[in-house]
Amino acid sequence: MSFSGDIKDELIRAEGAARHCRIAELAALIVYPHSEKNLRVEFQADVPLVAQKGKILIEQLFNVCAKDNAYADDVSQKIFQTIKHTDGVSTVNPLVIKSLCCKRCFLRGAFLSIGSMSNPEKGYHLEFVCSDEQQAQQLVDVLAVFDIAGKLVLRKHYYVVYIKESEEIVELLNVMGAHVSLMNLENLRILKDMRNSINRRVNCEAANITKTVNAATKQIEDIQYIKVHYGFDRLSDNLREIAEVRLEHQDATLKELGEFLEPRVGKSGVNHRLRKLSELAEKLRG
């Protein structure tokens, strides 16, 4: 099962304790998948998770069982009255999601019916695909209550509310009650951060090694040029000594070169002497 499917499978089992919270969740399940007039409560057979949760809520709230995912006209009318839904309106009545707890359940129902999330190992992207702009704006407004910034974009004929920040996706999972999925996502985030940190370190160390090797190669070239065109006997004792040590230990670091000198010299002192040799070589070439 996909990560998105895991979230929905968990949300099927989560439910609001209060009746008004379950009504809010049911309202999202019934209203959000449709943009046309709703004359009868009916769940699509090809969306089994939504149908399963919808039937559970209706059975709890009205003590009625569905026949072929659909409900009789009188039952549908009673359900519509309970969720305060008006024919032709594509959004959930604000009165149904007035309380903060009801907003949480509403978001749960909206994700079950029109939400999805990409594989977090490849990237962070959670979205709600809405039938019209009014639905999308209602979702954006409810998300904002929990300090979650949903972005709105028109994709073909649908209005998509999406979230790309991993911290905000984690917060939404918490709000909806998908705590197991939240922990799984956090574990993946930690692993990704560790991998990225290791990669940065490896790249940094590789770059430093390359820089050191290039610098050593240039130093050796300069010293060999000086030896041929100027001679070591014309150098000061300090420069002659470091030149001989560098040629003898071509793979050594600055610190290691300093330890070969008598008396020992620190990295800055070694670097200073090598820089003097480089300046002399450039002067001779010029």
WODA-V774231 format. One record per pair of residues at least 12 apart in sequence whose C-alpha atoms are under 7 Angstrom apart, sorted by sequence separation. I is the first residue (numbers start at 0). J is the second residue. D is the distance in whole Angstrom. If there is no record, write none. Layout:
I | J | D
I | J | D
This chain:
114 | 126 | 6
115 | 127 | 7
149 | 161 | 6
150 | 162 | 6
169 | 181 | 6
244 | 256 | 7
254 | 266 | 5
257 | 269 | 6
82 | 95 | 7
114 | 127 | 4
149 | 162 | 5
253 | 266 | 5
113 | 127 | 5
114 | 128 | 7
113 | 128 | 6
113 | 129 | 7
253 | 269 | 6
110 | 127 | 7
253 | 270 | 7
50 | 68 | 7
147 | 167 | 6
222 | 242 | 6
28 | 49 | 7
135 | 158 | 6
44 | 68 | 7
135 | 159 | 7
28 | 53 | 7
135 | 160 | 6
42 | 68 | 5
131 | 157 | 6
132 | 158 | 6
219 | 245 | 7
41 | 68 | 6
42 | 69 | 6
130 | 157 | 5
131 | 158 | 6
219 | 246 | 6
25 | 53 | 6
41 | 69 | 4
129 | 157 | 6
130 | 158 | 6
40 | 69 | 6
41 | 70 | 6
128 | 157 | 6
129 | 158 | 5
40 | 70 | 6
128 | 158 | 6
129 | 159 | 6
25 | 56 | 7
39 | 70 | 7
128 | 159 | 5
127 | 159 | 6
128 | 160 | 7
39 | 72 | 6
126 | 159 | 7
127 | 160 | 5
126 | 160 | 5
127 | 161 | 6
215 | 249 | 7
238 | 272 | 6
21 | 56 | 7
40 | 75 | 5
126 | 161 | 4
39 | 75 | 5
125 | 161 | 6
126 | 162 | 6
124 | 161 | 7
125 | 162 | 5
124 | 162 | 6
125 | 163 | 7
102 | 141 | 7
124 | 163 | 5
123 | 163 | 5
11 | 52 | 6
123 | 164 | 7
123 | 165 | 6
90 | 133 | 7
125 | 168 | 7
90 | 134 | 5
89 | 134 | 6
37 | 86 | 6
36 | 86 | 5
37 | 87 | 7
36 | 87 | 4
35 | 87 | 6
222 | 276 | 7
34 | 89 | 5
218 | 273 | 7
225 | 280 | 6
26 | 82 | 6
33 | 89 | 7
221 | 277 | 6
224 | 280 | 7
31 | 89 | 7
30 | 89 | 6
31 | 90 | 7
218 | 277 | 7
221 | 280 | 5
22 | 82 | 6
30 | 90 | 7
30 | 91 | 7
49 | 111 | 6
49 | 112 | 6
27 | 91 | 7
26 | 91 | 6
120 | 187 | 7
107 | 175 | 5
106 | 175 | 6
103 | 174 | 6
104 | 175 | 6
23 | 95 | 6
103 | 175 | 6
23 | 96 | 6
23 | 101 | 6
27 | 105 | 6
31 | 109 | 7
20 | 100 | 6
24 | 104 | 5
28 | 108 | 5
32 | 112 | 6
20 | 101 | 5
23 | 104 | 6
24 | 105 | 4
27 | 108 | 5
28 | 109 | 6
31 | 112 | 7
32 | 113 | 6
19 | 101 | 7
23 | 105 | 5
27 | 109 | 5
21 | 104 | 7
24 | 107 | 7
25 | 108 | 7
20 | 104 | 6
24 | 108 | 5
28 | 112 | 6
15 | 104 | 7
34 | 130 | 6
10 | 107 | 7
33 | 130 | 7
7 | 111 | 6
3 | 115 | 5
3 | 116 | 5
3 | 117 | 7
2 | 118 | 6
13 | 176 | 7
10 | 176 | 7
10 | 177 | 6
9 | 177 | 6
6 | 177 | 6
6 | 180 | 6
